[in-house]
């Protein structure tokens, strides 16, 4: 009875501490993330010069590449959290893993959508099955299957363990995907960053890209943290339901 009294006497405090939408710090983080996104949009559309070869279509670059940076960063967090879960079996690590996977899937989807929009006027095709494109699509499908597994399998100890094992395996595609344009001839051009002495872009383009990358990472961090807190609340609610079921049995 004491535990039930505690739950009914302090519902407002539990809700305020659990959900990230309540509090000045969350408002500041939200304003900062969206302020960075607006700055990135202004840099991409107004400040950055028009590229000579691709013209105005090159401006998709400031969305396409940063979205993959944010998505791959989220997949890296998912990998580390999955390893931590397999090692320590903590629910917080599992919550970090699922939150990162969802954010990674969302931002990778943005990259996969903007890629063909950029490719059609430049390459003359929407899609081609080269190494980079194929590996990226496979990566997205694998992490979607990871999320589906978590939804469709019974919520027991085996579910997060199996999901963590799959996440560790799936992450192997990330470095291979990153190196694809370096290892194999693809439709994609050679990398403009970290591609050797002949790589690089003009300074105004590099500045606009850097601001866009920071903005996308900030937005991904905002979404990731909210999803993580919600997953922690879901875990707590599931634990309460299991306890009540055991008491009623």
N, C-alpha and C positions, 0 to 999 in steps of 0.2 A: 504493500500500500504506500510505503514511503516513496518508492520510485515513481509511482503513478502520480502522487501529489506534486513531486518535483516537476514532472512534465507539464502538468496543468497550471502550476503557479507561475512558470516563467516562459510562456510561449513566445512573447514578444522579444525577450532577450535572445533566445535561441535563433529566431528568425533573423534578427539584426546582425548577429555575429556570423551566421552561416552564409547568407547571400551577399555577394560582393556589390550589389547595386545600391546598398545603403551605406552612406558614409562619405565624408569629404574627400578622402584619399582616392576613392573609386572615381569620383567626379573629376578630380584633377588628372588621373591617369587617362580617363576617357577623352577629356578635352585635349590632352597632350597628343594622344594617338591620332585623333581626327585633325588636330592642327598640323601635325606632320604630314598627314595625307593631303591636306589642302596645299601645303607648301610644295609637296612633291608634284601635285597636279599643275600648280602654277609654273614650276621649273620645267616640267616636261612640255607644256603647251606654249609657254610664253618666253621663257628665258633661254632654253636650250636651242641652239641653231638647227636649222633643217639640214639633214644629212644629204650630201651631194648625190649619192648613187640611188638611194631608196626614197628620197624625198620625205614627204609627210608620213608615209607608212612606217618609217623607222621609229616614230614616237611611241608605237606600241611596245618597243623595247623597254620603256620605263615602267611598264606593267608586267610584261611577259617574264622578264628575267627576275625581277624582285619577287614575284609570286613564287617562283621556283626556289629562290633562296629561303623564303619564309617556310615553304612546304618542306624542303629538305632539312631545315633546322628542326622543324617539329618532328620529323621522322627520326632524327638523331636523338632527340629527347625521349621519344617513344622507345628507342633501342636501349638507351641507358636505364630508363625506368623499368623496362622489361628484365634487363640483367639484374637490376637491384631487387626486383620482385622474386626472381628465381633464387637469388642468394639469401634474402631475408624474409620473404613471404609477408611483406607488409602491405596493408590495404592502401596506404598512401602512395606507394610505388605503383600499384595497379591503377589508381585514380590518375596519376600523372601520365601513365602509358596511354590510357584510353582517351584522355583529353588531348594529348599531343597527336594521336593518330587522327582524330576527327579534324583538328586544325590542319594537319598536313594534307589530308584528303581534300579539304576545301580549297586550299591555296594551290595545290597541284592541279586541281580541276580548272582554276582560273588560268594557269599556264597552258593547259591543254586546249582551252577554248580560244585564248588569244593567239596561240601559235598558228593555227590554220588561217585566222583572220589576217595575220601578217604574211603568211606564206602565199596566199592566193595571188595578190597583186605582184609579189616579188618573184616567186618561183613559177607561177602559172598553175599551181596545183594546190589543193587543200591539204593533201596528206600523201606521204610516201612511207613505205615500210623500211626506212633505214634504221641503223642501230640506235641512234639517239631517240627517235620518235617511238620506236617499238619498245625499247626498254622503259621509257617514261610511262607509256600506256600500261605496260605490264605492272609497273610499280604501283600505279594508281589502282588497278584492278586488285592487286594483292592486298593493299591496305583497306579497300572496300570490303573484301572478303573477310579480313580481320575483324572489322566492325560488325559485319553480318554474323560471324561466328559468335561474337559476344551477345548478340541479340537473340539468336536462335537456339543456343545451347542452354541447358539448365544452369541456374545460378548456384553453383556449388564450388568447392575448392578446385575442382578439375578445370573449370572454365578459365579463370585467369592464368592458370599454369600453362594450359594449352595455348592460350592467346600469346603469352609471353614467349614461348618457344617459337611460335610462328613469326612473331615480330622480330626476333633475333635473326631468323632465317631470311625474312623479307628485306631487312635492312642491307643485306649484301648487294642488293640491286642498286642502292644509292651511289656508292663510290664507282661501281661499274658504269652506271648511267652518266656520272660526271666525267669519266675518262673516255667515254665512247667516241667523242669527236677527236680525241687525241690518238686513240688506238686503231680506229677503222675509218676508211673514207665514207663520209656521209653527206647527205644533202645540206646539212648545216655547215656554215662557214667555220673556219678555225676560230678558237676562242680569242676574244679580244682582251680578256683579263687573264693573267698568269699563263699566257700562251707562248712565251718566248720573247726574244728581242724584237721581233717584227710585230708583236701584238700591241694593243693599246688604242685609245680613242682620244679625241681632242679634249682639252681640259674642261670646257663648258659642258660637254656631254658627260664627262666623268663626274662632274659635280652634281649634275641633275640626277644621274644614275645613283650616286651615293645617297642623296637625300631620299630618293624613291625607295632604295633598299632599306634604309633606316625606318622609313615610314611603314613599309610593309611588315618589317620585323616588330615594330611597336604595336601595330594592329593585331598581328598574330599573337603576341604576348598578352595583349588585353583579352582576346578571345580564349586563349589557352587558360589563363588564370580563372576566368569566369567558369569555364567548363570544368576545370579541376575542382573548384569549390562546390559546384553543383553535384559532381560525382561523389565527393566526400559526403555531402548531405544524403545522396541516394544510398550510399553504403550504411550510413547511420540509421536511416529509415528502414532498410532491409534488416538490419540487426535487431531493431525494436520489434518488427513484425515477427521475426523468428522467435524472439523471447516470448512474445505474447502467445504465439502458437504453441510453444512448449508449455506455458502455464495453463493453457486451456486444454491441453491433451490429457 
